[in-house]
Amino acid sequence: MSCLRRLNCPVFNAERLQSVPEKDEYTVEIGGNTPMKGKYPLKELLSNFKYRTIESRLTSVSGWSIRCDWQGIPWKDFIDWAKPGDYSYVYFESYGSYVTAVERKHMDNPRILLATHVDGDEIEFEYGGPFRSIIPNLWGYKSCKWIKHIHFLDEHIRGYWESAGYPEEGLIEPGFTMDVNTGQRRKINGGEVTEF
């Protein structure tokens, strides 16, 4: 059981996804402006990288935040492998057709991760396992769960929550959040939450 489940971290499944392929059948499509475009079995894709552990905080626009040790592929390592050409957005799509596009300038954070584990445990399905993004410098709706597609694009594609009026950039705004780790309501200054 991961820390997410132990701490009763809130679950959001906007697309009401019921299941994803088993890990042996799970595939990820890389596309757009990259010489590595193609559909990869997840195990094959992961075999190209050395796993890293990155501590960061995932913060939801709905009013909660959790700090964990996430394990997976650092985004920088993924970029070094994918070798994309010119692009303005990274487009993510889930197995439930949830979509979001993140501006390239916001993907420079060294703590962005394509994650499979948290605190040494596999990320459970309800939290986006077996393969999800962790983008700690943006609201959680930019961290796509159950990743099926990663594309490097010049054109902007409006995402699921963005189409409902949420900010396109997804920048974390000043205010208050519930720290899931301690159960305390904490003030946040805006941007990546590093103050606790």
PyRosetta script that sets phi, psi and omega in degrees:
from pyrosetta import init, pose_from_sequence

init()
pose = pose_from_sequence("MSCLRRLNCPVFNAERLQSVPEKDEYTVEIGGNTPMKGKYPLKELLSNFKYRTIESRLTSVSGWSIRCDWQGIPWKDFIDWAKPGDYSYVYFESYGSYVTAVERKHMDNPRILLATHVDGDEIEFEYGGPFRSIIPNLWGYKSCKWIKHIHFLDEHIRGYWESAGYPEEGLIEPGFTMDVNTGQRRKINGGEVTEF")
pose.set_psi(1, 127.8)
pose.set_omega(1, -178.6)
pose.set_phi(2, -77.9)
pose.set_psi(2, 166.4)
pose.set_omega(2, 177.7)
pose.set_phi(3, -62.9)
pose.set_psi(3, -28.2)
pose.set_omega(3, 179.1)
pose.set_phi(4, -60.7)
pose.set_psi(4, -45.2)
pose.set_omega(4, -179.8)
pose.set_phi(5, -73.7)
pose.set_psi(5, -40.1)
pose.set_omega(5, -179.7)
pose.set_phi(6, -61.4)
pose.set_psi(6, -37.7)
pose.set_omega(6, -178.9)
pose.set_phi(7, -88.3)
pose.set_psi(7, 3.9)
pose.set_omega(7, 179.3)
pose.set_phi(8, 56.9)
pose.set_psi(8, 44.1)
pose.set_omega(8, 177.4)
pose.set_phi(9, -60.4)
pose.set_psi(9, 135.7)
pose.set_omega(9, 180.0)
pose.set_phi(10, -55.1)
pose.set_psi(10, 147.4)
pose.set_omega(10, -179.9)
pose.set_phi(11, -111.7)
pose.set_psi(11, 130.3)
pose.set_omega(11, 175.3)
pose.set_phi(12, -125.5)
pose.set_psi(12, 126.5)
pose.set_omega(12, -179.6)
pose.set_phi(13, -136.8)
pose.set_psi(13, 74.9)
pose.set_omega(13, -173.1)
pose.set_phi(14, -58.4)
pose.set_psi(14, -35.5)
pose.set_omega(14, -177.2)
pose.set_phi(15, -86.8)
pose.set_psi(15, 0.4)
pose.set_omega(15, 179.3)
pose.set_phi(16, 55.6)
pose.set_psi(16, 40.4)
pose.set_omega(16, 179.6)
pose.set_phi(17, -68.6)
pose.set_psi(17, 134.0)
pose.set_omega(17, -177.7)
pose.set_phi(18, -96.8)
pose.set_psi(18, -29.2)
pose.set_omega(18, -177.9)
pose.set_phi(19, -165.1)
pose.set_psi(19, 165.8)
pose.set_omega(19, 172.9)
pose.set_phi(20, -131.0)
pose.set_psi(20, 165.7)
pose.set_omega(20, 177.4)
pose.set_phi(21, -58.1)
pose.set_psi(21, 151.0)
pose.set_omega(21, 173.1)
pose.set_phi(22, -59.4)
pose.set_psi(22, 158.0)
pose.set_omega(22, -173.6)
pose.set_phi(23, -56.5)
pose.set_psi(23, -34.8)
pose.set_omega(23, 179.7)
pose.set_phi(24, -68.8)
pose.set_psi(24, -18.8)
pose.set_omega(24, -178.1)
pose.set_phi(25, -113.2)
pose.set_psi(25, -2.4)
pose.set_omega(25, -177.4)
pose.set_phi(26, -73.6)
pose.set_psi(26, 129.2)
pose.set_omega(26, 179.1)
pose.set_phi(27, -124.8)
pose.set_psi(27, 154.6)
pose.set_omega(27, 176.9)
pose.set_phi(28, -128.2)
pose.set_psi(28, 128.3)
pose.set_omega(28, 178.9)
pose.set_phi(29, -98.2)
pose.set_psi(29, 125.1)
pose.set_omega(29, 175.3)
pose.set_phi(30, -102.9)
pose.set_psi(30, 129.9)
pose.set_omega(30, -175.6)
pose.set_phi(31, -148.7)
pose.set_psi(31, -172.1)
pose.set_omega(31, -177.2)
pose.set_phi(32, 83.6)
pose.set_psi(32, -146.7)
pose.set_omega(32, -172.9)
pose.set_phi(33, -86.2)
pose.set_psi(33, 75.3)
pose.set_omega(33, 179.0)
pose.set_phi(34, -151.1)
pose.set_psi(34, 140.0)
pose.set_omega(34, 176.2)
pose.set_phi(35, -72.7)
pose.set_psi(35, -8.6)
pose.set_omega(35, -178.0)
pose.set_phi(36, -97.6)
pose.set_psi(36, 16.7)
pose.set_omega(36, -178.2)
pose.set_phi(37, -61.3)
pose.set_psi(37, 144.2)
pose.set_omega(37, -179.1)
pose.set_phi(38, 155.6)
pose.set_psi(38, 174.1)
pose.set_omega(38, 177.7)
pose.set_phi(39, -104.9)
pose.set_psi(39, 122.9)
pose.set_omega(39, -174.4)
pose.set_phi(40, -117.1)
pose.set_psi(40, 132.5)
pose.set_omega(40, 165.8)
pose.set_phi(41, -57.5)
pose.set_psi(41, 139.8)
pose.set_omega(41, -175.1)
pose.set_phi(42, -55.7)
pose.set_psi(42, -44.3)
pose.set_omega(42, -178.8)
pose.set_phi(43, -61.1)
pose.set_psi(43, -39.5)
pose.set_omega(43, 179.1)
pose.set_phi(44, -66.2)
pose.set_psi(44, -43.2)
pose.set_omega(44, 179.0)
pose.set_phi(45, -60.4)
pose.set_psi(45, -47.5)
pose.set_omega(45, -177.0)
pose.set_phi(46, -65.0)
pose.set_psi(46, -27.0)
pose.set_omega(46, -177.0)
pose.set_phi(47, -67.5)
pose.set_psi(47, -12.0)
pose.set_omega(47, 179.2)
pose.set_phi(48, -82.1)
pose.set_psi(48, -3.4)
pose.set_omega(48, -169.7)
pose.set_phi(49, -132.3)
pose.set_psi(49, 155.3)
pose.set_omega(49, 169.7)
pose.set_phi(50, -91.8)
pose.set_psi(50, 129.1)
pose.set_omega(50, 179.9)
pose.set_phi(51, -67.8)
pose.set_psi(51, 142.1)
pose.set_omega(51, 176.8)
pose.set_phi(52, -127.4)
pose.set_psi(52, 156.0)
pose.set_omega(52, 172.6)
pose.set_phi(53, -110.0)
pose.set_psi(53, 127.3)
pose.set_omega(53, 179.5)
pose.set_phi(54, -130.2)
pose.set_psi(54, 124.8)
pose.set_omega(54, 176.4)
pose.set_phi(55, -85.6)
pose.set_psi(55, 128.5)
pose.set_omega(55, 176.7)
pose.set_phi(56, -160.7)
pose.set_psi(56, 172.7)
pose.set_omega(56, -176.3)
pose.set_phi(57, -116.6)
pose.set_psi(57, 127.1)
pose.set_omega(57, 174.4)
pose.set_phi(58, -94.3)
pose.set_psi(58, 124.9)
pose.set_omega(58, -172.3)
pose.set_phi(59, -124.6)
pose.set_psi(59, 124.4)
pose.set_omega(59, -176.3)
pose.set_phi(60, -96.1)
pose.set_psi(60, 141.8)
pose.set_omega(60, 176.0)
pose.set_phi(61, -64.4)
pose.set_psi(61, -17.4)
pose.set_omega(61, -179.5)
pose.set_phi(62, -82.9)
pose.set_psi(62, 0.4)
pose.set_omega(62, 169.0)
pose.set_phi(63, 108.8)
pose.set_psi(63, 25.2)
pose.set_omega(63, 175.2)
pose.set_phi(64, -141.1)
pose.set_psi(64, 162.7)
pose.set_omega(64, -177.2)
pose.set_phi(65, -152.8)
pose.set_psi(65, 142.4)
pose.set_omega(65, -179.5)
pose.set_phi(66, -137.9)
pose.set_psi(66, 136.3)
pose.set_omega(66, 177.5)
pose.set_phi(67, -105.7)
pose.set_psi(67, 130.6)
pose.set_omega(67, -179.0)
pose.set_phi(68, -145.6)
pose.set_psi(68, 166.5)
pose.set_omega(68, 167.0)
pose.set_phi(69, -93.4)
pose.set_psi(69, 108.4)
pose.set_omega(69, -178.7)
pose.set_phi(70, -96.1)
pose.set_psi(70, 143.9)
pose.set_omega(70, 177.3)
pose.set_phi(71, -119.8)
pose.set_psi(71, 140.8)
pose.set_omega(71, 178.5)
pose.set_phi(72, 162.1)
pose.set_psi(72, -145.9)
pose.set_omega(72, -175.9)
pose.set_phi(73, -102.1)
pose.set_psi(73, 117.3)
pose.set_omega(73, 173.2)
pose.set_phi(74, -59.7)
pose.set_psi(74, 140.4)
pose.set_omega(74, -178.3)
pose.set_phi(75, -57.6)
pose.set_psi(75, -37.5)
pose.set_omega(75, 179.5)
pose.set_phi(76, -59.8)
pose.set_psi(76, -41.2)
pose.set_omega(76, 178.8)
pose.set_phi(77, -65.7)
pose.set_psi(77, -38.5)
pose.set_omega(77, 178.7)
pose.set_phi(78, -63.7)
pose.set_psi(78, -42.6)
pose.set_omega(78, 178.5)
pose.set_phi(79, -63.3)
pose.set_psi(79, -41.4)
pose.set_omega(79, 179.1)
pose.set_phi(80, -60.6)
pose.set_psi(80, -34.0)
pose.set_omega(80, 179.0)
pose.set_phi(81, -78.8)
pose.set_psi(81, -44.2)
pose.set_omega(81, -175.6)
pose.set_phi(82, -73.2)
pose.set_psi(82, -27.1)
pose.set_omega(82, 178.1)
pose.set_phi(83, 48.0)
pose.set_psi(83, 52.9)
pose.set_omega(83, -179.2)
pose.set_phi(84, -66.8)
pose.set_psi(84, 150.5)
pose.set_omega(84, 173.3)
pose.set_phi(85, -83.2)
pose.set_psi(85, -144.0)
pose.set_omega(85, 179.2)
pose.set_phi(86, -68.4)
pose.set_psi(86, 134.9)
pose.set_omega(86, 174.9)
pose.set_phi(87, -159.4)
pose.set_psi(87, 156.1)
pose.set_omega(87, 179.6)
pose.set_phi(88, -112.5)
pose.set_psi(88, -23.4)
pose.set_omega(88, -176.1)
pose.set_phi(89, -137.8)
pose.set_psi(89, 148.7)
pose.set_omega(89, 167.1)
pose.set_phi(90, -105.0)
pose.set_psi(90, 122.0)
pose.set_omega(90, -176.7)
pose.set_phi(91, -102.3)
pose.set_psi(91, 124.3)
pose.set_omega(91, 176.4)
pose.set_phi(92, -113.3)
pose.set_psi(92, 139.5)
pose.set_omega(92, 173.4)
pose.set_phi(93, -136.0)
pose.set_psi(93, 139.8)
pose.set_omega(93, -178.0)
pose.set_phi(94, -94.8)
pose.set_psi(94, 172.8)
pose.set_omega(94, 174.9)
pose.set_phi(95, -67.1)
pose.set_psi(95, -13.8)
pose.set_omega(95, 175.9)
pose.set_phi(96, -101.1)
pose.set_psi(96, 12.6)
pose.set_omega(96, 179.3)
pose.set_phi(97, 71.1)
pose.set_psi(97, 18.3)
pose.set_omega(97, 169.6)
pose.set_phi(98, -71.0)
pose.set_psi(98, 134.4)
pose.set_omega(98, -178.5)
pose.set_phi(99, -129.5)
pose.set_psi(99, 149.2)
pose.set_omega(99, 170.5)
pose.set_phi(100, -155.8)
pose.set_psi(100, 147.7)
pose.set_omega(100, 178.3)
pose.set_phi(101, -120.9)
pose.set_psi(101, 130.9)
pose.set_omega(101, -177.4)
pose.set_phi(102, -114.1)
pose.set_psi(102, 129.5)
pose.set_omega(102, 178.6)
pose.set_phi(103, -62.0)
pose.set_psi(103, 141.4)
pose.set_omega(103, -178.1)
pose.set_phi(104, -53.8)
pose.set_psi(104, -39.8)
pose.set_omega(104, -176.1)
pose.set_phi(105, -64.0)
pose.set_psi(105, -22.1)
pose.set_omega(105, -180.0)
pose.set_phi(106, -89.8)
pose.set_psi(106, -2.4)
pose.set_omega(106, -178.1)
pose.set_phi(107, -97.9)
pose.set_psi(107, 13.7)
pose.set_omega(107, -179.7)
pose.set_phi(108, -87.3)
pose.set_psi(108, -7.7)
pose.set_omega(108, -177.8)
pose.set_phi(109, -62.7)
pose.set_psi(109, 127.9)
pose.set_omega(109, -175.9)
pose.set_phi(110, -69.9)
pose.set_psi(110, -8.3)
pose.set_omega(110, -179.6)
pose.set_phi(111, -99.4)
pose.set_psi(111, 5.8)
pose.set_omega(111, 175.4)
pose.set_phi(112, -71.5)
pose.set_psi(112, 135.5)
pose.set_omega(112, -172.0)
pose.set_phi(113, -141.1)
pose.set_psi(113, 143.6)
pose.set_omega(113, 165.3)
pose.set_phi(114, -96.6)
pose.set_psi(114, 105.6)
pose.set_omega(114, -163.3)
pose.set_phi(115, -105.3)
pose.set_psi(115, 144.1)
pose.set_omega(115, 173.1)
pose.set_phi(116, -121.1)
pose.set_psi(116, -20.7)
pose.set_omega(116, -176.2)
pose.set_phi(117, -134.3)
pose.set_psi(117, 159.7)
pose.set_omega(117, 174.4)
pose.set_phi(118, -141.2)
pose.set_psi(118, 126.9)
pose.set_omega(118, -176.3)
pose.set_phi(119, 50.3)
pose.set_psi(119, 35.6)
pose.set_omega(119, 176.0)
pose.set_phi(120, 87.0)
pose.set_psi(120, -6.6)
pose.set_omega(120, 179.8)
pose.set_phi(121, -107.1)
pose.set_psi(121, 148.0)
pose.set_omega(121, 175.1)
pose.set_phi(122, -59.8)
pose.set_psi(122, 139.5)
pose.set_omega(122, 176.0)
pose.set_phi(123, -70.2)
pose.set_psi(123, 124.0)
pose.set_omega(123, -178.8)
pose.set_phi(124, -66.9)
pose.set_psi(124, 158.8)
pose.set_omega(124, -178.6)
pose.set_phi(125, -52.4)
pose.set_psi(125, -46.0)
pose.set_omega(125, -174.1)
pose.set_phi(126, -64.2)
pose.set_psi(126, -18.6)
pose.set_omega(126, 178.7)
pose.set_phi(127, -104.1)
pose.set_psi(127, 14.0)
pose.set_omega(127, 173.8)
pose.set_phi(128, 105.6)
pose.set_psi(128, 1.6)
pose.set_omega(128, 178.7)
pose.set_phi(129, -69.9)
pose.set_psi(129, 153.1)
pose.set_omega(129, 14.8)
pose.set_phi(130, -93.1)
pose.set_psi(130, 0.6)
pose.set_omega(130, -172.7)
pose.set_phi(131, -151.0)
pose.set_psi(131, 115.5)
pose.set_omega(131, -177.9)
pose.set_phi(132, -143.2)
pose.set_psi(132, 165.2)
pose.set_omega(132, 175.5)
pose.set_phi(133, -99.5)
pose.set_psi(133, 149.5)
pose.set_omega(133, 173.0)
pose.set_phi(134, -124.6)
pose.set_psi(134, 111.0)
pose.set_omega(134, -179.0)
pose.set_phi(135, -120.3)
pose.set_psi(135, 88.6)
pose.set_omega(135, -168.0)
pose.set_phi(136, -71.2)
pose.set_psi(136, -15.5)
pose.set_omega(136, -178.2)
pose.set_phi(137, -88.7)
pose.set_psi(137, -0.3)
pose.set_omega(137, 178.5)
pose.set_phi(138, -128.9)
pose.set_psi(138, 160.5)
pose.set_omega(138, 175.5)
pose.set_phi(139, -54.2)
pose.set_psi(139, 152.6)
pose.set_omega(139, -174.2)
pose.set_phi(140, -59.2)
pose.set_psi(140, -23.9)
pose.set_omega(140, -179.1)
pose.set_phi(141, -68.9)
pose.set_psi(141, -10.2)
pose.set_omega(141, 173.5)
pose.set_phi(142, -87.5)
pose.set_psi(142, -10.3)
pose.set_omega(142, 179.1)
pose.set_phi(143, -94.5)
pose.set_psi(143, 93.5)
pose.set_omega(143, -172.6)
pose.set_phi(144, -68.6)
pose.set_psi(144, 134.5)
pose.set_omega(144, 174.0)
pose.set_phi(145, -95.3)
pose.set_psi(145, 160.0)
pose.set_omega(145, 175.1)
pose.set_phi(146, 49.9)
pose.set_psi(146, 52.5)
pose.set_omega(146, -172.5)
pose.set_phi(147, -61.4)
pose.set_psi(147, 128.8)
pose.set_omega(147, 175.2)
pose.set_phi(148, -113.9)
pose.set_psi(148, -35.7)
pose.set_omega(148, -178.1)
pose.set_phi(149, -131.0)
pose.set_psi(149, 138.3)
pose.set_omega(149, 167.2)
pose.set_phi(150, -130.4)
pose.set_psi(150, 114.8)
pose.set_omega(150, -177.7)
pose.set_phi(151, -125.5)
pose.set_psi(151, 144.0)
pose.set_omega(151, 176.7)
pose.set_phi(152, -101.6)
pose.set_psi(152, 111.1)
pose.set_omega(152, -169.4)
pose.set_phi(153, -127.8)
pose.set_psi(153, 154.5)
pose.set_omega(153, 171.4)
pose.set_phi(154, -89.6)
pose.set_psi(154, -33.8)
pose.set_omega(154, -177.7)
pose.set_phi(155, -86.0)
pose.set_psi(155, 148.7)
pose.set_omega(155, 178.8)
pose.set_phi(156, -87.7)
pose.set_psi(156, 135.1)
pose.set_omega(156, 173.8)
pose.set_phi(157, -117.7)
pose.set_psi(157, 123.3)
pose.set_omega(157, -177.4)
pose.set_phi(158, -71.0)
pose.set_psi(158, 134.1)
pose.set_omega(158, -175.7)
pose.set_phi(159, -84.6)
pose.set_psi(159, -179.5)
pose.set_omega(159, -176.6)
pose.set_phi(160, -61.7)
pose.set_psi(160, -58.5)
pose.set_omega(160, -178.1)
pose.set_phi(161, -75.6)
pose.set_psi(161, -29.1)
pose.set_omega(161, 177.5)
pose.set_phi(162, -63.6)
pose.set_psi(162, -35.4)
pose.set_omega(162, 177.3)
pose.set_phi(163, -67.7)
pose.set_psi(163, -20.7)
pose.set_omega(163, 178.5)
pose.set_phi(164, -92.8)
pose.set_psi(164, 5.2)
pose.set_omega(164, 175.6)
pose.set_phi(165, 108.6)
pose.set_psi(165, -2.2)
pose.set_omega(165, 177.4)
pose.set_phi(166, -71.4)
pose.set_psi(166, 150.1)
pose.set_omega(166, -177.0)
pose.set_phi(167, -58.5)
pose.set_psi(167, 138.7)
pose.set_omega(167, -178.2)
pose.set_phi(168, -62.8)
pose.set_psi(168, -42.1)
pose.set_omega(168, -176.5)
pose.set_phi(169, -74.0)
pose.set_psi(169, -31.4)
pose.set_omega(169, 179.7)
pose.set_phi(170, 74.4)
pose.set_psi(170, 24.1)
pose.set_omega(170, -179.5)
pose.set_phi(171, -68.1)
pose.set_psi(171, 134.5)
pose.set_omega(171, 178.8)
pose.set_phi(172, -69.9)
pose.set_psi(172, 126.1)
pose.set_omega(172, -175.1)
pose.set_phi(173, -98.9)
pose.set_psi(173, 155.5)
pose.set_omega(173, 176.6)
pose.set_phi(174, -61.6)
pose.set_psi(174, 150.0)
pose.set_omega(174, 178.7)
pose.set_phi(175, 160.4)
pose.set_psi(175, -141.3)
pose.set_omega(175, 180.0)
pose.set_phi(176, -131.3)
pose.set_psi(176, 151.3)
pose.set_omega(176, 177.8)
pose.set_phi(177, -144.1)
pose.set_psi(177, 156.5)
pose.set_omega(177, 174.6)
pose.set_phi(178, -90.2)
pose.set_psi(178, 117.8)
pose.set_omega(178, 177.8)
pose.set_phi(179, -77.6)
pose.set_psi(179, 107.9)
pose.set_omega(179, -177.5)
pose.set_phi(180, -61.6)
pose.set_psi(180, -32.3)
pose.set_omega(180, -177.4)
pose.set_phi(181, -63.6)
pose.set_psi(181, -37.2)
pose.set_omega(181, -175.6)
pose.set_phi(182, -114.4)
pose.set_psi(182, -12.7)
pose.set_omega(182, -176.6)
pose.set_phi(183, 75.9)
pose.set_psi(183, 13.4)
pose.set_omega(183, -178.3)
pose.set_phi(184, -103.4)
pose.set_psi(184, 146.3)
pose.set_omega(184, 174.6)
pose.set_phi(185, -83.3)
pose.set_psi(185, 125.4)
pose.set_omega(185, -173.3)
pose.set_phi(186, -126.4)
pose.set_psi(186, 149.8)
pose.set_omega(186, 176.0)
pose.set_phi(187, -80.6)
pose.set_psi(187, 140.8)
pose.set_omega(187, 174.6)
pose.set_phi(188, -123.1)
pose.set_psi(188, 146.6)
pose.set_omega(188, -171.7)
pose.set_phi(189, -93.1)
pose.set_psi(189, -9.4)
pose.set_omega(189, -174.4)
pose.set_phi(190, 103.5)
pose.set_psi(190, 145.2)
pose.set_omega(190, -173.2)
pose.set_phi(191, 79.9)
pose.set_psi(191, -171.7)
pose.set_omega(191, -178.9)
pose.set_phi(192, -56.1)
pose.set_psi(192, 135.3)
pose.set_omega(192, -177.5)
pose.set_phi(193, -83.6)
pose.set_psi(193, 105.8)
pose.set_omega(193, -179.2)
pose.set_phi(194, -121.3)
pose.set_psi(194, -4.1)
pose.set_omega(194, -173.0)
pose.set_phi(195, -78.5)
pose.set_psi(195, -10.0)
pose.set_omega(195, 175.5)
pose.set_phi(196, -155.8)
pose.dump_pdb("model.pdb")
